[in-house]
């Protein structure tokens, strides 16, 4: 395995194909299915737990207002949902 600092979709598919001794087309299906399942779970409000990495979960952030320091303009930020990673091992 070559040294990489970032794991992109392309490099992940390539590594899966090498490690599992399958074609890159098959590895792409495995990767996209796994990511799809994770996305569906998060959208439904569930957690994704990956041993050795941590727990990925969603958090609801309330709407808020803040002032831009340079201009003094008040900006309203709507409520939103974002995902977070909780990890003790990284």
C-alpha positions in Angstrom: 0.0 0.0 0.0 1.4 3.4 -0.9 1.6 6.2 1.7 -1.4 8.6 1.5 -2.4 11.4 3.8 -6.0 11.6 2.5 -8.4 8.8 1.7 -10.5 9.8 -1.3 -13.3 7.7 -2.8 -11.0 6.7 -5.7 -8.1 5.6 -3.4 -10.6 3.8 -1.1 -12.0 1.9 -4.0 -8.6 1.0 -5.2 -7.5 -0.2 -1.8 -10.6 -2.2 -1.3 -10.1 -3.9 -4.6 -6.5 -4.8 -3.7 -7.3 -5.9 -0.1 -10.3 -8.0 -1.0 -8.9 -9.3 -4.3 -11.9 -8.1 -6.3 -12.3 -5.8 -9.3 -12.5 -2.1 -8.9 -16.0 -2.1 -10.2 -17.0 -4.6 -7.4 -15.1 -2.5 -4.8 -16.9 0.6 -6.0 -20.3 -1.1 -5.4 -19.2 -2.2 -1.9 -18.0 1.3 -1.1 -21.0 3.1 -2.4 -23.4 0.7 -0.6 -21.6 1.1 2.7 -21.6 4.9 2.4 -25.3 4.8 1.3 -26.2 2.8 4.4 -24.4 5.2 6.7 -26.1 8.1 5.0 -29.6 6.6 5.4 -28.9 5.8 9.1 -27.8 9.4 9.8 -30.7 10.9 7.9 -33.1 8.8 10.0 -31.5 10.2 13.2 -29.4 7.1 14.1 -25.8 6.8 15.0 -23.0 5.0 13.0 -20.5 3.3 15.2 -17.2 2.2 13.7 -14.9 0.3 16.1 -11.5 1.9 16.3 -12.7 5.2 14.7 -15.7 6.4 16.8 -19.4 7.3 16.6 -20.8 9.5 13.8 -24.1 11.2 14.8 -26.3 14.1 13.9 -26.9 17.2 16.0 -29.6 19.7 15.6 -28.4 23.3 15.9 -30.9 26.0 16.8 -31.4 29.2 14.8 -29.3 32.1 16.1 -28.3 35.7 15.3 -24.8 37.0 15.4 -23.0 40.3 14.7 -20.3 40.5 12.0 -17.3 42.2 13.9 -16.0 44.3 11.0 -19.3 45.7 9.8 -21.6 45.4 12.9 -24.2 43.8 10.6 -26.6 41.4 12.3 -26.9 38.1 10.5 -29.6 35.5 11.2 -28.5 31.9 10.8 -31.3 29.3 10.4 -31.6 26.1 12.3 -29.7 23.2 10.8 -28.6 19.7 11.2 -24.9 18.7 11.1 -23.0 15.5 11.7 -20.3 15.1 14.3 -17.7 12.5 15.2 -17.1 11.4 18.7 -13.9 9.4 19.2 -11.7 8.5 22.1 -9.2 6.5 20.1 -8.1 9.0 17.5 
